[in-house]
């Protein structure tokens, strides 16, 4: 995963835990999940717009 080994992932997880504490991590992950969902929805809208424009140009 991104060229990181298990040791590096554990160190990063430990640092995040120390910086934010155990209570904040679920909130951070929830916010991250919402952000990813919003990004995916935006990408789908852009793809739909591009396909609609392509279809419109082919008709002309």
mmCIF file of the N, C-alpha and C atoms, coordinates in Angstrom:
data_MODEL
# 
_entry.id   MODEL 
# 
loop_
_atom_site.group_PDB 
_atom_site.id 
_atom_site.type_symbol 
_atom_site.label_atom_id 
_atom_site.label_alt_id 
_atom_site.label_comp_id 
_atom_site.label_asym_id 
_atom_site.label_entity_id 
_atom_site.label_seq_id 
_atom_site.pdbx_PDB_ins_code 
_atom_site.Cartn_x 
_atom_site.Cartn_y 
_atom_site.Cartn_z 
_atom_site.occupancy 
_atom_site.B_iso_or_equiv 
_atom_site.pdbx_formal_charge 
_atom_site.auth_seq_id 
_atom_site.auth_comp_id 
_atom_site.auth_asym_id 
_atom_site.auth_atom_id 
_atom_site.pdbx_PDB_model_num 
ATOM 1   N N  . UNK A 1 1  ? 0.848   -1.180 0.000   1.00 0.00 ? 1  UNK A N  1 
ATOM 2   C CA . UNK A 1 1  ? 0.000   0.000  0.000   1.00 0.00 ? 1  UNK A CA 1 
ATOM 3   C C  . UNK A 1 1  ? 0.889   1.237  0.000   1.00 0.00 ? 1  UNK A C  1 
ATOM 4   N N  . UNK A 1 2  ? 0.974   1.949  -1.103  1.00 0.00 ? 2  UNK A N  1 
ATOM 5   C CA . UNK A 1 2  ? 1.748   3.176  -1.256  1.00 0.00 ? 2  UNK A CA 1 
ATOM 6   C C  . UNK A 1 2  ? 3.223   2.991  -0.920  1.00 0.00 ? 2  UNK A C  1 
ATOM 7   N N  . UNK A 1 3  ? 3.727   1.782  -1.049  1.00 0.00 ? 3  UNK A N  1 
ATOM 8   C CA . UNK A 1 3  ? 5.123   1.525  -0.774  1.00 0.00 ? 3  UNK A CA 1 
ATOM 9   C C  . UNK A 1 3  ? 5.473   1.543  0.712   1.00 0.00 ? 3  UNK A C  1 
ATOM 10  N N  . UNK A 1 4  ? 4.473   1.449  1.574   1.00 0.00 ? 4  UNK A N  1 
ATOM 11  C CA . UNK A 1 4  ? 4.719   1.446  3.010   1.00 0.00 ? 4  UNK A CA 1 
ATOM 12  C C  . UNK A 1 4  ? 4.651   0.027  3.541   1.00 0.00 ? 4  UNK A C  1 
ATOM 13  N N  . UNK A 1 5  ? 5.587   -0.282 4.415   1.00 0.00 ? 5  UNK A N  1 
ATOM 14  C CA . UNK A 1 5  ? 5.571   -1.592 5.054   1.00 0.00 ? 5  UNK A CA 1 
ATOM 15  C C  . UNK A 1 5  ? 4.733   -1.557 6.326   1.00 0.00 ? 5  UNK A C  1 
ATOM 16  N N  . UNK A 1 6  ? 4.606   -2.701 6.943   1.00 0.00 ? 6  UNK A N  1 
ATOM 17  C CA . UNK A 1 6  ? 3.791   -2.810 8.152   1.00 0.00 ? 6  UNK A CA 1 
ATOM 18  C C  . UNK A 1 6  ? 4.355   -1.947 9.278   1.00 0.00 ? 6  UNK A C  1 
ATOM 19  N N  . UNK A 1 7  ? 5.668   -1.895 9.405   1.00 0.00 ? 7  UNK A N  1 
ATOM 20  C CA . UNK A 1 7  ? 6.276   -1.086 10.470  1.00 0.00 ? 7  UNK A CA 1 
ATOM 21  C C  . UNK A 1 7  ? 5.952   0.396  10.296  1.00 0.00 ? 7  UNK A C  1 
ATOM 22  N N  . UNK A 1 8  ? 6.041   0.894  9.085   1.00 0.00 ? 8  UNK A N  1 
ATOM 23  C CA . UNK A 1 8  ? 5.755   2.299  8.831   1.00 0.00 ? 8  UNK A CA 1 
ATOM 24  C C  . UNK A 1 8  ? 4.295   2.625  9.125   1.00 0.00 ? 8  UNK A C  1 
ATOM 25  N N  . UNK A 1 9  ? 3.396   1.732  8.735   1.00 0.00 ? 9  UNK A N  1 
ATOM 26  C CA . UNK A 1 9  ? 1.976   1.952  8.991   1.00 0.00 ? 9  UNK A CA 1 
ATOM 27  C C  . UNK A 1 9  ? 1.703   1.992  10.491  1.00 0.00 ? 9  UNK A C  1 
ATOM 28  N N  . UNK A 1 10 ? 2.332   1.096  11.252  1.00 0.00 ? 10 UNK A N  1 
ATOM 29  C CA . UNK A 1 10 ? 2.154   1.095  12.699  1.00 0.00 ? 10 UNK A CA 1 
ATOM 30  C C  . UNK A 1 10 ? 2.678   2.366  13.345  1.00 0.00 ? 10 UNK A C  1 
ATOM 31  N N  . UNK A 1 11 ? 3.820   2.856  12.879  1.00 0.00 ? 11 UNK A N  1 
ATOM 32  C CA . UNK A 1 11 ? 4.382   4.088  13.424  1.00 0.00 ? 11 UNK A CA 1 
ATOM 33  C C  . UNK A 1 11 ? 3.449   5.263  13.121  1.00 0.00 ? 11 UNK A C  1 
ATOM 34  N N  . UNK A 1 12 ? 2.940   5.344  11.914  1.00 0.00 ? 12 UNK A N  1 
ATOM 35  C CA . UNK A 1 12 ? 2.015   6.416  11.551  1.00 0.00 ? 12 UNK A CA 1 
ATOM 36  C C  . UNK A 1 12 ? 0.752   6.342  12.400  1.00 0.00 ? 12 UNK A C  1 
ATOM 37  N N  . UNK A 1 13 ? 0.207   5.135  12.571  1.00 0.00 ? 13 UNK A N  1 
ATOM 38  C CA . UNK A 1 13 ? -0.993  4.965  13.392  1.00 0.00 ? 13 UNK A CA 1 
ATOM 39  C C  . UNK A 1 13 ? -0.732  5.394  14.835  1.00 0.00 ? 13 UNK A C  1 
ATOM 40  N N  . UNK A 1 14 ? 0.421   5.063  15.383  1.00 0.00 ? 14 UNK A N  1 
ATOM 41  C CA . UNK A 1 14 ? 0.768   5.450  16.742  1.00 0.00 ? 14 UNK A CA 1 
ATOM 42  C C  . UNK A 1 14 ? 0.871   6.967  16.866  1.00 0.00 ? 14 UNK A C  1 
ATOM 43  N N  . UNK A 1 15 ? 1.486   7.606  15.901  1.00 0.00 ? 15 UNK A N  1 
ATOM 44  C CA . UNK A 1 15 ? 1.613   9.072  15.922  1.00 0.00 ? 15 UNK A CA 1 
ATOM 45  C C  . UNK A 1 15 ? 0.239   9.723  15.860  1.00 0.00 ? 15 UNK A C  1 
ATOM 46  N N  . UNK A 1 16 ? -0.631  9.230  14.996  1.00 0.00 ? 16 UNK A N  1 
ATOM 47  C CA . UNK A 1 16 ? -1.989  9.775  14.893  1.00 0.00 ? 16 UNK A CA 1 
ATOM 48  C C  . UNK A 1 16 ? -2.722  9.596  16.212  1.00 0.00 ? 16 UNK A C  1 
ATOM 49  N N  . UNK A 1 17 ? -2.588  8.442  16.812  1.00 0.00 ? 17 UNK A N  1 
ATOM 50  C CA . UNK A 1 17 ? -3.238  8.172  18.096  1.00 0.00 ? 17 UNK A CA 1 
ATOM 51  C C  . UNK A 1 17 ? -2.735  9.127  19.172  1.00 0.00 ? 17 UNK A C  1 
ATOM 52  N N  . UNK A 1 18 ? -1.433  9.374  19.195  1.00 0.00 ? 18 UNK A N  1 
ATOM 53  C CA . UNK A 1 18 ? -0.873  10.281 20.196  1.00 0.00 ? 18 UNK A CA 1 
ATOM 54  C C  . UNK A 1 18 ? -1.287  11.728 19.958  1.00 0.00 ? 18 UNK A C  1 
ATOM 55  N N  . UNK A 1 19 ? -1.341  12.144 18.704  1.00 0.00 ? 19 UNK A N  1 
ATOM 56  C CA . UNK A 1 19 ? -1.696  13.528 18.389  1.00 0.00 ? 19 UNK A CA 1 
ATOM 57  C C  . UNK A 1 19 ? -3.163  13.827 18.653  1.00 0.00 ? 19 UNK A C  1 
ATOM 58  N N  . UNK A 1 20 ? -4.055  12.933 18.238  1.00 0.00 ? 20 UNK A N  1 
ATOM 59  C CA . UNK A 1 20 ? -5.477  13.225 18.292  1.00 0.00 ? 20 UNK A CA 1 
ATOM 60  C C  . UNK A 1 20 ? -6.199  12.549 19.444  1.00 0.00 ? 20 UNK A C  1 
ATOM 61  N N  . UNK A 1 21 ? -5.640  11.527 20.015  1.00 0.00 ? 21 UNK A N  1 
ATOM 62  C CA . UNK A 1 21 ? -6.307  10.810 21.095  1.00 0.00 ? 21 UNK A CA 1 
ATOM 63  C C  . UNK A 1 21 ? -7.333  9.841  20.555  1.00 0.00 ? 21 UNK A C  1 
ATOM 64  N N  . UNK A 1 22 ? -7.700  8.886  21.371  1.00 0.00 ? 22 UNK A N  1 
ATOM 65  C CA . UNK A 1 22 ? -8.613  7.828  20.945  1.00 0.00 ? 22 UNK A CA 1 
ATOM 66  C C  . UNK A 1 22 ? -10.022 8.307  20.657  1.00 0.00 ? 22 UNK A C  1 
ATOM 67  N N  . UNK A 1 23 ? -10.453 9.383  21.304  1.00 0.00 ? 23 UNK A N  1 
ATOM 68  C CA . UNK A 1 23 ? -11.828 9.856  21.134  1.00 0.00 ? 23 UNK A CA 1 
ATOM 69  C C  . UNK A 1 23 ? -12.014 10.627 19.829  1.00 0.00 ? 23 UNK A C  1 
ATOM 70  N N  . UNK A 1 24 ? -10.986 11.261 19.332  1.00 0.00 ? 24 UNK A N  1 
ATOM 71  C CA . UNK A 1 24 ? -11.098 12.079 18.124  1.00 0.00 ? 24 UNK A CA 1 
ATOM 72  C C  . UNK A 1 24 ? -10.967 11.281 16.829  1.00 0.00 ? 24 UNK A C  1 
ATOM 73  N N  . UNK A 1 25 ? -10.342 10.137 16.878  1.00 0.00 ? 25 UNK A N  1 
ATOM 74  C CA . UNK A 1 25 ? -10.078 9.368  15.664  1.00 0.00 ? 25 UNK A CA 1 
ATOM 75  C C  . UNK A 1 25 ? -11.366 8.966  14.945  1.00 0.00 ? 25 UNK A C  1 
ATOM 76  N N  . UNK A 1 26 ? -12.406 8.469  15.647  1.00 0.00 ? 26 UNK A N  1 
ATOM 77  C CA . UNK A 1 26 ? -13.644 8.144  14.912  1.00 0.00 ? 26 UNK A CA 1 
ATOM 78  C C  . UNK A 1 26 ? -14.256 9.359  14.214  1.00 0.00 ? 26 UNK A C  1 
ATOM 79  N N  . UNK A 1 27 ? -14.178 10.522 14.847  1.00 0.00 ? 27 UNK A N  1 
ATOM 80  C CA . UNK A 1 27 ? -14.690 11.740 14.215  1.00 0.00 ? 27 UNK A CA 1 
ATOM 81  C C  . UNK A 1 27 ? -13.886 12.084 12.969  1.00 0.00 ? 27 UNK A C  1 
ATOM 82  N N  . UNK A 1 28 ? -12.579 11.951 13.050  1.00 0.00 ? 28 UNK A N  1 
ATOM 83  C CA . UNK A 1 28 ? -11.727 12.231 11.898  1.00 0.00 ? 28 UNK A CA 1 
ATOM 84  C C  . UNK A 1 28 ? -12.015 11.273 10.746  1.00 0.00 ? 28 UNK A C  1 
ATOM 85  N N  . UNK A 1 29 ? -12.177 10.005 11.057  1.00 0.00 ? 29 UNK A N  1 
ATOM 86  C CA . UNK A 1 29 ? -12.453 9.006  10.017  1.00 0.00 ? 29 UNK A CA 1 
ATOM 87  C C  . UNK A 1 29 ? -13.824 9.231  9.392   1.00 0.00 ? 29 UNK A C  1 
ATOM 88  N N  . UNK A 1 30 ? -14.795 9.624  10.204  1.00 0.00 ? 30 UNK A N  1 
ATOM 89  C CA . UNK A 1 30 ? -16.135 9.909  9.701   1.00 0.00 ? 30 UNK A CA 1 
ATOM 90  C C  . UNK A 1 30 ? -16.072 11.087 8.720   1.00 0.00 ? 30 UNK A C  1 
ATOM 91  N N  . UNK A 1 31 ? -15.351 12.126 9.091   1.00 0.00 ? 31 UNK A N  1 
ATOM 92  C CA . UNK A 1 31 ? -15.186 13.283 8.213   1.00 0.00 ? 31 UNK A CA 1 
ATOM 93  C C  . UNK A 1 31 ? -14.461 12.917 6.934   1.00 0.00 ? 31 UNK A C  1 
ATOM 94  N N  . UNK A 1 32 ? -13.451 12.076 7.051   1.00 0.00 ? 32 UNK A N  1 
ATOM 95  C CA . UNK A 1 32 ? -12.715 11.623 5.870   1.00 0.00 ? 32 UNK A CA 1 
ATOM 96  C C  . UNK A 1 32 ? -13.626 10.821 4.944   1.00 0.00 ? 32 UNK A C  1 
ATOM 97  N N  . UNK A 1 33 ? -14.447 9.958  5.521   1.00 0.00 ? 33 UNK A N  1 
ATOM 98  C CA . UNK A 1 33 ? -15.384 9.164  4.720   1.00 0.00 ? 33 UNK A CA 1 
ATOM 99  C C  . UNK A 1 33 ? -16.383 10.037 3.990   1.00 0.00 ? 33 UNK A C  1 
ATOM 100 N N  . UNK A 1 34 ? -16.894 11.063 4.661   1.00 0.00 ? 34 UNK A N  1 
ATOM 101 C CA . UNK A 1 34 ? -17.838 11.981 4.020   1.00 0.00 ? 34 UNK A CA 1 
ATOM 102 C C  . UNK A 1 34 ? -17.161 12.739 2.881   1.00 0.00 ? 34 UNK A C  1 
ATOM 103 N N  . UNK A 1 35 ? -15.910 13.110 3.101   1.00 0.00 ? 35 UNK A N  1 
ATOM 104 C CA . UNK A 1 35 ? -15.171 13.815 2.059   1.00 0.00 ? 35 UNK A CA 1 
ATOM 105 C C  . UNK A 1 35 ? -14.949 12.950 0.824   1.00 0.00 ? 35 UNK A C  1 
ATOM 106 N N  . UNK A 1 36 ? -14.610 11.697 1.030   1.00 0.00 ? 36 UNK A N  1 
ATOM 107 C CA . UNK A 1 36 ? -14.394 10.764 -0.082  1.00 0.00 ? 36 UNK A CA 1 
ATOM 108 C C  . UNK A 1 36 ? -15.705 10.536 -0.829  1.00 0.00 ? 36 UNK A C  1 
ATOM 109 N N  . UNK A 1 37 ? -16.798 10.388 -0.084  1.00 0.00 ? 37 UNK A N  1 
ATOM 110 C CA . UNK A 1 37 ? -18.112 10.183 -0.706  1.00 0.00 ? 37 UNK A CA 1 
ATOM 111 C C  . UNK A 1 37 ? -18.496 11.388 -1.554  1.00 0.00 ? 37 UNK A C  1 
ATOM 112 N N  . UNK A 1 38 ? -18.276 12.575 -1.019  1.00 0.00 ? 38 UNK A N  1 
ATOM 113 C CA . UNK A 1 38 ? -18.583 13.801 -1.753  1.00 0.00 ? 38 UNK A CA 1 
ATOM 114 C C  . UNK A 1 38 ? -17.736 13.904 -3.014  1.00 0.00 ? 38 UNK A C  1 
ATOM 115 N N  . UNK A 1 39 ? -16.466 13.555 -2.910  1.00 0.00 ? 39 UNK A N  1 
ATOM 116 C CA . UNK A 1 39 ? -15.570 13.591 -4.074  1.00 0.00 ? 39 UNK A CA 1 
ATOM 117 C C  . UNK A 1 39 ? -16.048 12.634 -5.159  1.00 0.00 ? 39 UNK A C  1 
ATOM 118 N N  . UNK A 1 40 ? -16.442 11.423 -4.769  1.00 0.00 ? 40 UNK A N  1 
ATOM 119 C CA . UNK A 1 40 ? -16.924 10.437 -5.742  1.00 0.00 ? 40 UNK A CA 1 
ATOM 120 C C  . UNK A 1 40 ? -18.191 10.917 -6.424  1.00 0.00 ? 40 UNK A C  1 
ATOM 121 N N  . UNK A 1 41 ? -19.107 11.512 -5.652  1.00 0.00 ? 41 UNK A N  1 
ATOM 122 C CA . UNK A 1 41 ? -20.340 12.033 -6.239  1.00 0.00 ? 41 UNK A CA 1 
ATOM 123 C C  . UNK A 1 41 ? -20.036 13.144 -7.241  1.00 0.00 ? 41 UNK A C  1 
ATOM 124 N N  . UNK A 1 42 ? -19.100 14.010 -6.892  1.00 0.00 ? 42 UNK A N  1 
ATOM 125 C CA . UNK A 1 42 ? -18.705 15.084 -7.802  1.00 0.00 ? 42 UNK A CA 1 
ATOM 126 C C  . UNK A 1 42 ? -18.107 14.538 -9.093  1.00 0.00 ? 42 UNK A C  1 
ATOM 127 N N  . UNK A 1 43 ? -17.284 13.493 -8.970  1.00 0.00 ? 43 UNK A N  1 
ATOM 128 C CA . UNK A 1 43 ? -16.686 12.890 -10.162 1.00 0.00 ? 43 UNK A CA 1 
ATOM 129 C C  . UNK A 1 43 ? -17.757 12.264 -11.055 1.00 0.00 ? 43 UNK A C  1 
ATOM 130 N N  . UNK A 1 44 ? -18.758 11.628 -10.454 1.00 0.00 ? 44 UNK A N  1 
ATOM 131 C CA . UNK A 1 44 ? -19.839 11.032 -11.244 1.00 0.00 ? 44 UNK A CA 1 
ATOM 132 C C  . UNK A 1 44 ? -20.616 12.105 -11.982 1.00 0.00 ? 44 UNK A C  1 
ATOM 133 N N  . UNK A 1 45 ? -20.858 13.247 -11.326 1.00 0.00 ? 45 UNK A N  1 
ATOM 134 C CA . UNK A 1 45 ? -21.565 14.350 -11.984 1.00 0.00 ? 45 UNK A CA 1 
ATOM 135 C C  . UNK A 1 45 ? -20.757 14.886 -13.165 1.00 0.00 ? 45 UNK A C  1 
ATOM 136 N N  . UNK A 1 46 ? -19.472 15.031 -12.983 1.00 0.00 ? 46 UNK A N  1 
ATOM 137 C CA . UNK A 1 46 ? -18.614 15.525 -14.066 1.00 0.00 ? 46 UNK A CA 1 
ATOM 138 C C  . UNK A 1 46 ? -18.623 14.547 -15.233 1.00 0.00 ? 46 UNK A C  1 
ATOM 139 N N  . UNK A 1 47 ? -18.526 13.240 -14.942 1.00 0.00 ? 47 UNK A N  1 
ATOM 140 C CA . UNK A 1 47 ? -18.561 12.238 -16.008 1.00 0.00 ? 47 UNK A CA 1 
ATOM 141 C C  . UNK A 1 47 ? -19.886 12.289 -16.758 1.00 0.00 ? 47 UNK A C  1 
ATOM 142 N N  . UNK A 1 48 ? -20.986 12.469 -16.035 1.00 0.00 ? 48 UNK A N  1 
ATOM 143 C CA . UNK A 1 48 ? -22.302 12.551 -16.671 1.00 0.00 ? 48 UNK A CA 1 
ATOM 144 C C  . UNK A 1 48 ? -22.384 13.783 -17.567 1.00 0.00 ? 48 UNK A C  1 
ATOM 145 N N  . UNK A 1 49 ? -21.838 14.915 -17.099 1.00 0.00 ? 49 UNK A N  1 
ATOM 146 C CA . UNK A 1 49 ? -21.841 16.128 -17.908 1.00 0.00 ? 49 UNK A CA 1 
ATOM 147 C C  . UNK A 1 49 ? -21.013 15.958 -19.175 1.00 0.00 ? 49 UNK A C  1 
ATOM 148 N N  . UNK A 1 50 ? -19.859 15.327 -19.050 1.00 0.00 ? 50 UNK A N  1 
ATOM 149 C CA . UNK A 1 50 ? -18.991 15.107 -20.211 1.00 0.00 ? 50 UNK A CA 1 
ATOM 150 C C  . UNK A 1 50 ? -19.682 14.196 -21.219 1.00 0.00 ? 50 UNK A C  1 
ATOM 151 N N  . UNK A 1 51 ? -20.316 13.133 -20.750 1.00 0.00 ? 51 UNK A N  1 
ATOM 152 C CA . UNK A 1 51 ? -21.030 12.229 -21.653 1.00 0.00 ? 51 UNK A CA 1 
ATOM 153 C C  . UNK A 1 51 ? -22.182 12.937 -22.333 1.00 0.00 ? 51 UNK A C  1 
ATOM 154 N N  . UNK A 1 52 ? -22.891 13.796 -21.595 1.00 0.00 ? 52 UNK A N  1 
ATOM 155 C CA . UNK A 1 52 ? -24.011 14.538 -22.185 1.00 0.00 ? 52 UNK A CA 1 
ATOM 156 C C  . UNK A 1 52 ? -23.494 15.497 -23.256 1.00 0.00 ? 52 UNK A C  1 
ATOM 157 N N  . UNK A 1 53 ? -22.372 16.147 -22.992 1.00 0.00 ? 53 UNK A N  1 
ATOM 158 C CA . UNK A 1 53 ? -21.790 17.066 -23.983 1.00 0.00 ? 53 UNK A CA 1 
ATOM 159 C C  . UNK A 1 53 ? -21.336 16.304 -25.214 1.00 0.00 ? 53 UNK A C  1 
ATOM 160 N N  . UNK A 1 54 ? -20.736 15.134 -25.036 1.00 0.00 ? 54 UNK A N  1 
ATOM 161 C CA . UNK A 1 54 ? -20.296 14.320 -26.167 1.00 0.00 ? 54 UNK A CA 1 
ATOM 162 C C  . UNK A 1 54 ? -21.487 13.894 -27.016 1.00 0.00 ? 54 UNK A C  1 
ATOM 163 N N  . UNK A 1 55 ? -22.552 13.492 -26.369 1.00 0.00 ? 55 UNK A N  1 
ATOM 164 C CA . UNK A 1 55 ? -23.752 13.073 -27.087 1.00 0.00 ? 55 UNK A CA 1 
ATOM 165 C C  . UNK A 1 55 ? -24.340 14.253 -27.850 1.00 0.00 ? 55 UNK A C  1 
ATOM 166 N N  . UNK A 1 56 ? -24.351 15.418 -27.236 1.00 0.00 ? 56 UNK A N  1 
ATOM 167 C CA . UNK A 1 56 ? -24.899 16.608 -27.865 1.00 0.00 ? 56 UNK A CA 1 
ATOM 168 C C  . UNK A 1 56 ? -24.064 17.013 -29.084 1.00 0.00 ? 56 UNK A C  1 
ATOM 169 N N  . UNK A 1 57 ? -22.730 16.899 -28.977 1.00 0.00 ? 57 UNK A N  1 
ATOM 170 C CA . UNK A 1 57 ? -21.862 17.270 -30.084 1.00 0.00 ? 57 UNK A CA 1 
ATOM 171 C C  . UNK A 1 57 ? -22.008 16.292 -31.244 1.00 0.00 ? 57 UNK A C  1 
ATOM 172 N N  . UNK A 1 58 ? -22.217 15.022 -30.964 1.00 0.00 ? 58 UNK A N  1 
ATOM 173 C CA . UNK A 1 58 ? -22.381 14.036 -32.022 1.00 0.00 ? 58 UNK A CA 1 
ATOM 174 C C  . UNK A 1 58 ? -23.679 14.251 -32.791 1.00 0.00 ? 58 UNK A C  1 
ATOM 175 N N  . UNK A 1 59 ? -24.708 14.763 -32.096 1.00 0.00 ? 59 UNK A N  1 
ATOM 176 C CA . UNK A 1 59 ? -25.987 15.019 -32.750 1.00 0.00 ? 59 UNK A CA 1 
ATOM 177 C C  . UNK A 1 59 ? -25.907 16.210 -33.681 1.00 0.00 ? 59 UNK A C  1 
ATOM 178 N N  . UNK A 1 60 ? -25.031 17.177 -33.351 1.00 0.00 ? 60 UNK A N  1 
ATOM 179 C CA . UNK A 1 60 ? -24.914 18.387 -34.179 1.00 0.00 ? 60 UNK A CA 1 
ATOM 180 C C  . UNK A 1 60 ? -24.143 18.110 -35.397 1.00 0.00 ? 60 UNK A C  1 
# 
